[in-house]
Amino acid sequence: MTASPRRAEAGDRPLLAALAGLTLVAFLASLAVGYVRLDLVAALDDAIHGRDSLAALALVELRLPRAALGAAVGFSLGLAGAATQGLLRNPLADPGVVGVSGGAAFGAVVAFYSGLAAALPLALPLGGVAGAAVAAIALYALSGRGAGTMTLILAGVTINSFAGALTALALNLSPNPYAATEIMFWLMGSLADRSLPHLYLAGPLTLVGWALMLSAAPALDALSLGEDTAQSLGFDLRRLRARLIAGSALAVGAAVAVSGAIGFVGLVVPHLLRPLVGHRPGRLLLMSGFGGAIALLVADVAARLIPVHPELKLGVITALIGAPFLFGLIDRMRREG
């Protein structure tokens, strides 16, 4: 017997409060941890009162943008993963399935390859956002207005594969081996050396993307009962797909643009939280957003604590954690089947 919607919503409040609290703790830990010991209270006091101390500069110019971007990027990946899985009704889907991640990565690589990244500091994130937008437009062009779920998946896989091939081609044709190495390091994903301009660029785009995806929660709950049922309840599936794909393109495109390619967060986090919300895709959205923020902030703190120089890339850490989880998930599905 399933719980009533009102009872399920009331039961979600403690979980949401716990996830929000853990996000705040992880955010503060990200501010506190670094290669140099920092007195957070003194640094915050200096920053509030306008004293240009070294601690205040380190907090405002380095650690605050990194922590804020970690929370925003993780929230985007977790939210987009839950939205994609709900839209496609496939528990193994993530933002990469619809080609958004691959398109954003290729757009940033073009900025590297053309030399714009060296001439204009914001060329890299702008290229990533443009690549995600092109991928979303191509998805609509390939799938058509009345596309079904399988058509969307095939179109997304095609776009992602083509973007990956173009990225590999750019690496292969790069005349400068140092530029190719820099592209490879960027593709591994990291939040190191990010600054306030990156936050200002990614912030508005991610907020719009979050709003589009969260507004689709009731439609996703209806879609879990089947497309015919969702349409009979008055939901326009074409508009739903447009809203979720546009939201994913904005949020994930901005995230990839400022942090590089970071995998497994959008796949693993919804799986961990889905049983706690009664397997309702609409209620999973906000929970997965906070879960993604926690996961990425903790992984970024771990990257700074592991005694390796230069520090491990964030995408490497999430892959090392996410891949075994995926193997375990496949084994569980095989045994249940």
C-alpha positions as CSV (number, residue, x, y, z in Angstrom):
1,M,0.0,0.0,0.0
2,T,1.4,3.4,-1.0
3,A,1.2,6.5,1.3
4,S,-1.2,9.3,0.4
5,P,0.4,12.4,-1.3
6,R,-0.3,14.6,1.7
7,R,1.4,12.1,4.0
8,A,4.3,11.6,1.6
9,E,4.9,15.4,1.4
10,A,4.8,15.7,5.2
11,G,7.3,12.8,5.5
12,D,9.6,14.6,3.1
13,R,10.1,17.7,5.2
14,P,12.5,16.1,7.7
15,L,14.5,14.6,4.9
16,L,14.6,17.9,3.1
17,A,15.7,19.7,6.3
18,A,18.4,17.1,6.9
19,L,19.7,17.4,3.4
20,A,19.7,21.2,3.5
21,G,21.6,21.1,6.9
22,L,24.2,18.7,5.5
23,T,24.6,20.9,2.5
24,L,25.3,23.9,4.8
25,V,27.8,21.8,6.8
26,A,29.6,20.6,3.6
27,F,29.7,24.3,2.4
28,L,31.3,25.5,5.6
29,A,33.8,22.6,5.4
30,S,34.7,23.6,1.9
31,L,35.3,27.2,3.1
32,A,37.5,25.9,6.0
33,V,39.6,23.3,4.2
34,G,42.5,24.4,2.0
35,Y,46.3,24.2,1.7
36,V,46.7,27.1,4.1
37,R,45.0,27.2,7.5
38,L,42.3,29.9,7.6
39,D,40.5,31.3,10.6
40,L,37.0,31.5,9.2
41,V,35.5,33.8,11.9
42,A,38.4,36.3,11.6
43,A,38.4,36.2,7.8
44,L,34.6,36.7,7.7
45,D,34.8,39.6,10.2
46,D,37.5,41.3,8.1
47,A,35.5,40.8,4.9
48,I,32.3,42.2,6.4
49,H,34.1,45.3,7.8
50,G,36.0,45.9,4.5
51,R,39.5,45.2,6.0
52,D,41.8,44.0,3.2
53,S,43.5,41.3,5.1
54,L,45.1,38.3,3.5
55,A,42.6,36.0,5.2
56,A,39.6,38.0,3.9
57,L,41.0,38.1,0.3
58,A,41.6,34.3,0.4
59,L,38.0,33.8,1.7
60,V,36.2,36.1,-0.8
61,E,38.4,35.6,-3.9
62,L,39.2,31.9,-3.7
63,R,37.3,29.8,-1.2
64,L,33.9,31.3,-1.4
65,P,33.6,31.0,-5.2
66,R,34.9,27.5,-5.1
67,A,32.4,26.4,-2.4
68,A,29.5,28.2,-4.0
69,L,30.3,26.7,-7.4
70,G,30.7,23.3,-5.8
71,A,27.2,23.6,-4.3
72,A,25.7,25.0,-7.5
73,V,27.3,22.5,-9.9
74,G,26.4,19.5,-7.6
75,F,22.8,20.8,-7.3
76,S,22.6,21.1,-11.1
77,L,23.9,17.6,-11.7
78,G,21.8,15.9,-9.1
79,L,18.6,17.8,-10.1
80,A,19.2,17.2,-13.8
81,G,19.9,13.5,-13.2
82,A,16.6,13.0,-11.4
83,A,14.8,15.0,-14.0
84,T,16.3,13.0,-16.9
85,Q,15.5,9.7,-15.2
86,G,11.9,10.8,-14.6
87,L,11.4,12.1,-18.1
88,L,12.9,9.0,-19.8
89,R,11.6,6.6,-17.1
90,N,15.0,5.0,-17.1
91,P,16.9,4.7,-13.8
92,L,20.2,4.5,-15.7
93,A,19.8,7.9,-17.4
94,D,21.7,11.0,-16.6
95,P,22.3,14.4,-18.3
96,G,24.8,12.9,-20.7
97,V,22.1,10.7,-22.2
98,V,20.4,13.7,-23.9
99,G,23.8,15.0,-25.2
100,V,23.9,18.2,-23.0
101,S,27.1,17.3,-21.2
102,G,28.9,16.3,-24.3
103,G,27.8,19.4,-26.2
104,A,29.0,21.7,-23.3
105,A,32.3,19.9,-23.1
106,F,32.9,20.3,-26.9
107,G,31.9,24.0,-26.7
108,A,34.6,24.6,-24.1
109,V,37.1,22.6,-26.0
110,V,36.5,24.8,-29.0
111,A,37.3,27.8,-26.8
112,F,40.5,26.1,-25.8
113,Y,41.4,25.0,-29.3
114,S,40.8,28.4,-31.0
115,G,42.8,30.3,-28.4
116,L,39.8,32.3,-27.2
117,A,40.3,30.9,-23.7
118,A,43.7,32.5,-23.4
119,A,42.6,35.8,-24.8
120,L,39.3,36.1,-23.0
121,P,38.9,34.7,-19.4
122,L,35.2,34.0,-19.8
123,A,35.5,32.5,-23.3
124,L,35.7,29.0,-21.7
125,P,32.4,29.1,-19.8
126,L,30.6,30.9,-22.6
127,G,31.8,28.2,-25.0
128,G,30.4,25.5,-22.7
129,V,27.0,27.2,-22.4
130,A,26.9,27.7,-26.2
131,G,27.7,24.0,-26.8
132,A,25.0,22.9,-24.4
133,A,22.5,25.2,-26.3
134,V,23.5,23.8,-29.7
135,A,23.1,20.2,-28.3
136,A,19.6,21.0,-27.0
137,I,18.6,22.5,-30.4
138,A,20.0,19.5,-32.2
139,L,18.1,17.2,-29.9
140,Y,14.8,18.8,-30.9
141,A,15.8,18.8,-34.6
142,L,16.6,15.1,-34.6
143,S,13.8,13.8,-32.4
144,G,10.9,16.0,-33.8
145,R,8.1,17.7,-32.0
146,G,6.1,14.5,-31.1
147,A,9.0,12.4,-30.1
148,G,8.6,9.4,-27.9
149,T,11.0,8.3,-25.1
150,M,13.0,5.9,-27.3
151,T,13.5,8.6,-30.0
152,L,14.8,11.1,-27.4
153,I,17.2,8.5,-26.1
154,L,18.5,7.6,-29.5
155,A,18.8,11.3,-30.5
156,G,20.7,12.1,-27.3
157,V,23.1,9.2,-27.6
158,T,23.8,10.3,-31.2
159,I,24.5,13.9,-30.2
160,N,26.7,12.8,-27.2
161,S,28.7,10.4,-29.4
162,F,29.2,13.0,-32.1
163,A,30.3,15.6,-29.6
164,G,32.7,13.1,-28.1
165,A,34.1,12.4,-31.6
166,L,34.6,16.1,-32.3
167,T,36.3,16.6,-29.0
168,A,38.7,13.7,-29.7
169,L,39.3,15.2,-33.2
170,A,40.2,18.6,-31.6
171,L,42.7,16.9,-29.3
172,N,44.2,14.9,-32.2
173,L,44.6,18.0,-34.4
174,S,45.9,20.3,-31.6
175,P,49.1,21.8,-32.9
176,N,50.3,22.6,-29.4
177,P,50.8,19.6,-27.1
178,Y,50.6,21.8,-24.0
179,A,47.1,23.0,-25.2
180,A,46.1,19.4,-25.6
181,T,47.3,18.6,-22.1
182,E,45.4,21.5,-20.7
183,I,42.2,20.4,-22.4
184,M,42.6,16.9,-21.0
185,F,43.1,18.2,-17.5
186,W,40.0,20.4,-17.9
187,L,37.9,17.5,-19.2
188,M,38.7,15.6,-15.9
189,G,36.7,18.2,-14.0
190,S,37.9,20.5,-11.2
191,L,36.9,23.5,-9.1
192,A,40.4,24.7,-8.4
193,D,41.3,28.3,-9.4
194,R,37.7,29.3,-10.0
195,S,36.8,32.9,-9.2
196,L,33.8,35.2,-8.7
197,P,33.4,35.9,-12.5
198,H,32.8,32.2,-13.0
199,L,30.1,32.3,-10.3
200,Y,28.5,35.4,-11.8
201,L,28.3,33.8,-15.2
202,A,27.0,30.4,-14.1
203,G,24.7,31.6,-11.4
204,P,21.8,33.2,-13.5
205,L,21.8,30.3,-16.0
206,T,21.7,27.6,-13.3
207,L,18.8,29.4,-11.5
208,V,16.7,29.5,-14.6
209,G,17.5,25.9,-15.3
210,W,16.6,24.9,-11.8
211,A,13.2,26.7,-12.0
212,L,12.3,25.0,-15.3
213,M,13.1,21.5,-13.9
214,L,11.5,22.0,-10.5
215,S,8.3,23.4,-12.1
216,A,7.8,20.0,-13.9
217,A,7.5,18.0,-10.7
218,P,3.7,17.3,-10.9
219,A,4.0,16.3,-14.5
220,L,6.8,13.9,-13.8
221,D,4.7,12.2,-11.1
222,A,1.9,11.8,-13.7
223,L,4.3,10.6,-16.3
224,S,5.4,7.8,-14.1
225,L,1.9,6.3,-14.6
226,G,2.4,6.3,-18.4
227,E,2.2,8.8,-21.2
228,D,-1.5,8.2,-21.9
229,T,-2.4,8.7,-18.2
230,A,-0.3,11.9,-18.1
231,Q,-2.0,13.3,-21.1
232,S,-5.5,12.3,-19.8
233,L,-4.6,14.3,-16.6
234,G,-4.1,17.4,-18.8
235,F,-0.3,17.5,-19.0
236,D,1.3,18.4,-22.4
237,L,4.2,16.0,-22.9
238,R,5.7,18.1,-25.6
239,R,5.9,21.1,-23.4
240,L,7.2,18.9,-20.5
241,R,10.1,17.6,-22.6
242,A,10.9,21.1,-23.8
243,R,10.9,22.4,-20.3
244,L,13.1,19.6,-18.9
245,I,15.6,19.6,-21.8
246,A,15.9,23.4,-21.7
247,G,16.4,23.3,-17.9
248,S,19.0,20.6,-18.2
249,A,20.8,22.4,-21.0
250,L,21.0,25.7,-19.0
251,A,21.9,24.1,-15.6
252,V,24.3,21.4,-16.8
253,G,25.8,23.5,-19.6
254,A,26.7,26.2,-17.1
255,A,28.0,23.6,-14.7
256,V,30.2,21.9,-17.2
257,A,31.4,25.2,-18.5
258,V,32.9,26.3,-15.2
259,S,33.9,22.9,-13.7
260,G,34.6,20.6,-16.6
261,A,33.1,17.2,-17.1
262,I,32.1,15.6,-13.8
263,G,30.3,12.3,-14.1
264,F,28.2,9.9,-12.0
265,V,26.7,12.5,-9.7
266,G,23.5,12.8,-11.8
267,L,23.3,9.0,-11.9
268,V,24.2,7.9,-8.4
269,V,22.5,10.5,-6.2
270,P,18.9,9.9,-7.5
271,H,19.4,6.2,-6.9
272,L,20.4,6.7,-3.3
273,L,17.5,9.0,-2.5
274,R,14.7,7.5,-4.6
275,P,13.6,4.9,-1.9
276,L,13.4,7.7,0.7
277,V,10.7,9.6,-1.3
278,G,8.5,6.7,-2.2
279,H,9.9,6.4,-5.7
280,R,8.0,9.5,-6.8
281,P,10.1,11.3,-9.5
282,G,8.5,14.7,-8.8
283,R,9.5,14.7,-5.1
284,L,12.9,13.4,-6.0
285,L,13.9,16.5,-7.9
286,L,14.7,18.9,-5.0
287,M,16.1,16.0,-2.8
288,S,18.5,15.0,-5.6
289,G,19.6,18.6,-6.0
290,F,20.7,18.9,-2.4
291,G,22.1,15.4,-2.5
292,G,24.2,16.4,-5.5
293,A,25.5,19.5,-3.8
294,I,26.5,17.5,-0.7
295,A,28.2,14.8,-2.9
296,L,30.2,17.3,-4.9
297,L,31.2,19.5,-1.9
298,V,32.4,16.4,0.0
299,A,34.3,15.2,-3.0
300,D,36.0,18.6,-3.5
301,V,37.0,18.7,0.2
302,A,38.5,15.2,-0.2
303,A,40.4,16.4,-3.3
304,R,42.1,19.0,-1.1
305,L,42.7,16.6,1.8
306,I,44.3,13.8,-0.2
307,P,48.1,14.3,0.0
308,V,48.7,14.4,-3.8
309,H,50.1,17.4,-5.7
310,P,48.7,18.6,-8.0
311,E,45.4,17.6,-6.4
312,L,43.3,14.9,-7.8
313,K,40.7,16.1,-10.3
314,L,37.2,16.2,-9.1
315,G,35.9,14.1,-12.0
316,V,38.4,11.4,-11.2
317,I,37.2,11.2,-7.6
318,T,33.5,11.0,-8.5
319,A,34.3,8.3,-11.1
320,L,36.2,6.2,-8.6
321,I,33.2,6.3,-6.3
322,G,30.5,6.1,-8.9
323,A,31.8,3.3,-11.0
324,P,31.7,0.7,-8.2
325,F,28.2,1.8,-7.3
326,L,27.1,1.3,-10.9
327,F,28.6,-2.2,-10.9
328,G,26.7,-3.0,-7.7
329,L,23.5,-1.6,-9.2
330,I,23.9,-3.7,-12.3
331,D,24.5,-6.8,-10.1
332,R,21.4,-6.1,-8.0
333,M,19.2,-5.6,-11.1
334,R,20.6,-8.9,-12.6
335,R,19.8,-10.8,-9.4
336,E,16.3,-9.3,-9.2
337,G,15.7,-10.1,-12.9
